[in-house]
């Protein structure tokens, strides 16, 4: 689920040379945090005519705040696959992330949780139409729980599913947009959700 350069077919004996060459040319920067390396956004405003909320211009300062939260909870060397997309079209791949923000309106996002690090599990909407302060408050609470309650090596998205914070999306065609928790939602035989 990441956008990276892959150099294939390099023998193990040559890997150090390739790494050194990439570092010499600024392609690898060891000063960049794991969180920043695992965060991505679509272009959104001002370039994309479909944009409903900021993404690319919002990402750097937002990641800095997420890094602060992670350091406060003692997981600053870890990462959460974070994606921000400015509209539901999803060019920023928020629906393949452990934590995804989907633009709803200027300054407002739907918060999705429960994807995995491999990008093979769809996250579920956790909170709808919330602003940055509300998002950061949710992240603070969730990262605090993850730091204390996770299993060894357990990623954030896997934790949110295992801990019951969100239910996994098992059948995307039928249960993708259902509430993540609570409520009395049922599925009719034709696949419609009703309360």
Residue pairs with C-beta under 8 A, 6 or more apart in sequence:
1 81
1 83
1 93
1 96
1 97
1 115
1 117
1 118
1 119
2 38
2 40
2 81
2 119
3 40
5 27
7 18
10 18
19 28
22 28
23 29
23 30
33 67
33 76
33 79
34 77
34 78
34 79
35 63
35 66
35 67
35 70
35 78
35 79
35 80
35 82
36 63
36 67
37 79
38 79
38 80
38 81
38 82
39 59
39 63
39 66
39 81
39 82
39 83
39 84
40 59
40 82
40 83
40 84
40 92
40 93
41 55
41 56
41 58
41 59
41 83
41 84
41 85
41 86
41 92
42 48
42 55
42 56
42 84
42 85
42 86
42 90
42 91
42 92
43 55
43 56
43 86
43 91
44 51
44 53
44 54
44 55
44 56
44 57
44 58
44 85
44 86
44 87
44 92
44 103
45 51
45 53
45 54
45 55
45 57
45 86
48 86
48 87
48 91
50 86
50 87
50 89
51 86
51 87
51 103
52 86
52 87
52 88
52 103
52 104
52 105
52 106
53 86
53 87
53 103
53 104
53 105
53 106
53 107
53 108
53 109
54 86
54 103
54 106
54 107
55 84
55 85
55 86
55 92
55 101
55 103
56 86
58 84
59 84
62 84
62 132
63 82
65 136
66 80
66 82
66 136
66 139
67 76
69 136
69 139
69 140
69 143
70 76
70 78
70 80
70 143
72 140
73 140
73 143
73 144
73 146
73 147
74 147
75 143
75 146
75 147
78 156
80 98
80 99
80 143
80 155
80 156
80 157
81 97
81 98
81 99
81 115
81 116
81 117
81 119
81 155
81 156
81 157
82 97
82 98
82 99
82 100
82 101
83 92
83 93
83 94
83 96
83 97
83 99
83 100
83 101
84 92
84 94
84 100
84 101
84 103
84 109
85 91
85 92
85 93
85 94
85 100
85 101
85 102
85 103
86 92
86 103
87 102
87 103
88 102
88 103
90 102
93 100
93 119
94 100
94 101
94 102
94 112
94 123
95 102
95 112
95 115
95 122
95 123
96 115
96 119
96 122
96 123
97 112
97 115
97 119
97 123
97 157
98 113
98 114
98 115
98 116
98 117
98 123
98 155
98 156
98 157
98 160
99 111
99 112
99 113
99 115
99 123
99 139
99 156
99 157
100 111
100 112
100 113
100 115
100 123
101 109
101 110
101 111
101 112
101 135
102 109
102 110
102 112
103 109
104 110
104 128
104 129
105 129
107 131
107 132
108 129
108 130
108 131
109 129
109 130
109 131
109 135
110 125
110 127
110 128
110 129
110 130
111 125
111 126
111 127
111 128
111 130
111 135
111 138
112 123
112 124
112 125
112 126
113 123
113 124
113 126
113 142
113 157
113 160
113 165
113 166
113 180
114 121
114 122
114 123
114 124
114 126
114 157
114 160
114 161
114 165
114 166
114 167
114 168
114 169
114 180
115 121
115 122
115 123
115 157
116 155
116 157
116 158
117 155
117 157
117 158
121 157
121 161
121 168
121 169
122 169
122 172
122 176
123 157
123 166
123 169
124 166
124 167
124 168
124 169
124 176
124 178
124 180
125 177
125 179
125 180
126 138
126 165
126 166
126 180
127 134
127 135
127 138
130 138
142 156
142 160
142 165
143 156
145 159
145 163
145 165
146 156
146 159
146 160
149 159
149 163
150 159
151 159
151 162
154 162
159 165
160 166
161 167
161 168
164 181
165 180
165 181
166 180
166 181
167 175
167 180
167 181
169 175
169 176
173 191
174 187
174 191
175 187
177 193
178 185
178 187
178 193
179 185
183 195
184 195
185 193
185 194
185 195
186 193
186 194
186 195
187 193
187 194
188 194
